Amino acid sequence: MKIPEWVKIGKNYDIDEGAIVGYKPSRNVPSLETIIGENARIRSGAVIYAGSRVGDNLETGHGVVIREESVIGDNFSIWNNSTVDYGCKIGNNVKIHCNCYIAQFTTIEDDTFFAPGVVVANDPHPVCTKCMKGPTIKKGARIGINATLLPHIVIGEYSLVGAGSVVTKGVPPKTVACGNPAKVVKSIDELKCPLGLVDNPYKNGRDFLSRELDLKNQQYFSPNWMDSFPPKFT
């Protein structure tokens, strides 16, 4: 594909035919300059609008849209048919799964995870637009499948939002919230693995995988854990 002159992209990029980088928005923006770091992998059907900045190691699925005036850190993964709307701030090591919508003016901090189908809202009075502001999702938070996050709220560090929840109020750090409307039900460290594969899925809010990465010198799984995988269902 031809890369427009207003796009600056780092070395070792891989962009499929049918992807668009530097698409001009219909909104007036201060600058069309678009910056994408090194090692970008942009798959067919993805559209990255002009006027955004993305760090190193971007990876998209198919049909992804990243709108203008967003600032995104390193190691951002976003999968099929998900959209980041304009004016968002996203940190490092963020993973957004398929069919998610991130509304304008949302802030997502480092190391967060969005399961498939998460929807983020930003306008408490739809169509008014005067107080548009998405939620703030703090470092290490995890949002379960098909959850909805309403405007202006804060999802605390290393918290977990359960599948299908509608979150109308803030969630404290290192807690589990679920339901409609979502309510805090326990500390995240109280969660147990239903299959018994690990003693504590979370310790001090941090998940098993992150702890293993620290302890095993970047090896993803300990030998003992792998001995019991895949799980045996009874």
Secondary structure as UniProt FT lines:
FT   TURN            5..6
FT   STRAND          7..9
FT   STRAND          14..15
FT   TURN            17..18
FT   STRAND          20..23
FT   STRAND          34..36
FT   TURN            38..39
FT   STRAND          41..42
FT   TURN            44..45
FT   STRAND          47..49
FT   TURN            50..51
FT   STRAND          53..54
FT   TURN            56..57
FT   STRAND          59..60
FT   TURN            62..63
FT   STRAND          65..66
FT   TURN            68..69
FT   STRAND          71..72
FT   STRAND          77..78
FT   TURN            80..81
FT   STRAND          83..84
FT   TURN            86..87
FT   STRAND          89..90
FT   STRAND          95..96
FT   TURN            98..99
FT   STRAND          101..102
FT   TURN            104..105
FT   STRAND          107..108
FT   TURN            110..111
FT   STRAND          113..114
FT   TURN            116..117
FT   STRAND          119..120
FT   TURN            126..128
FT   TURN            130..131
FT   STRAND          136..137
FT   TURN            139..140
FT   STRAND          142..143
FT   TURN            145..146
FT   STRAND          148..149
FT   TURN            151..152
FT   STRAND          154..155
FT   TURN            157..158
FT   STRAND          160..161
FT   TURN            163..164
FT   STRAND          166..167
FT   TURN            173..174
FT   STRAND          175..178
FT   TURN            179..182
FT   STRAND          183..187
FT   HELIX           188..190
FT   TURN            194..195
FT   STRAND          202..203
FT   TURN            204..205
FT   STRAND          206..207
FT   HELIX           208..215
FT   TURN            216..218
FT   HELIX           223..227
//
